[in-house]
């Protein structure tokens, strides 16, 4: 499957969400981000564009599979179950819903996507892994470049009271905080992917995925608590770390 096909699939699914479905906030944000990655691929931003496309396709498919499972029978991996049900009893603002989806997708899905497209031999090859890390950081740059635009998109769909006066005054710091925790989380993702590579070799992969799922689920639950989430995560850290 190509990234173009994934984008088309995501665009089709956007039309399936009811206007009041809070899951659409993350979905639409992720769609725009995926389109931005596709544009960067076309512009020759990456060292290994073929690998980046395979990686991004696998990454997106993990989210789409979770969404499909939930749509079919309201089951999904732990972090996604929390994210999908977060607004069932109490409405959460769009920003919070985006953060829930980002958390589940980055902390839980991204290490699995990396392991799916990097062999154990490649993890042990400094030359190969060095190139992969460079492209990994370039994805960070794309995500960071989208922060201001995505914040404006969320403002369009927020209801009165979703952001207090203090929230609005802190918006520039929220954006800086978002950039910081994205980089911090993805650095931890890379470390977790290495641990999963070793687990794949010693037969403990399934147990490690369960551990990752539980850690990620707890962090998604943290985000449901009422507070200035972006600022707190900028201070505390967004990512999770597998035990060593």
C-alpha angles and dihedrals in degrees: 000000000000127000088245089060091048091051091050090050091050091048090052091050091051087070091055095065118094113235090252096045105117092204089073092073093067093037094055092044090051091047092055091047092050090051088052090053089050090053090050090052090053090049093055096244096146133071092222109023094174091057093045091053093050090048094048092048092052090046094051092045091059090059093043091050091052090048092049092049091050093048091049101047110348094256125123140146111295100262092046093047089057092046094048095048098039096106097040095104105016124027114242123202118257092252091057092049091052091051092051091054093044091051095051093044099045100038099038109023103034099063089050091050092051093050090049093058101034118066122218089249089054091051086057095047109089093200095052096040091047090058091046090053092051091053089045089057091048089058086055089056092052092050092048091049090056097054099091094043093048091048089056090049090054092049088060093059100037121110125226109285096024087110121031123212088264090053090054093048089051096047095107089051091046089056092049089047091051092053090049098049092045090059092043093050094047092049088056089046090058091051090048091050089056090051090050090051090056090045090054088057099046097043098250096107096112092050091048092051089052089051091049091049093052094047091048093047091054092050091051088051089053089061093058091066113100112256143098091294102184094050094046093048090049087059100037102034131255102227135078128228127216116227117262 
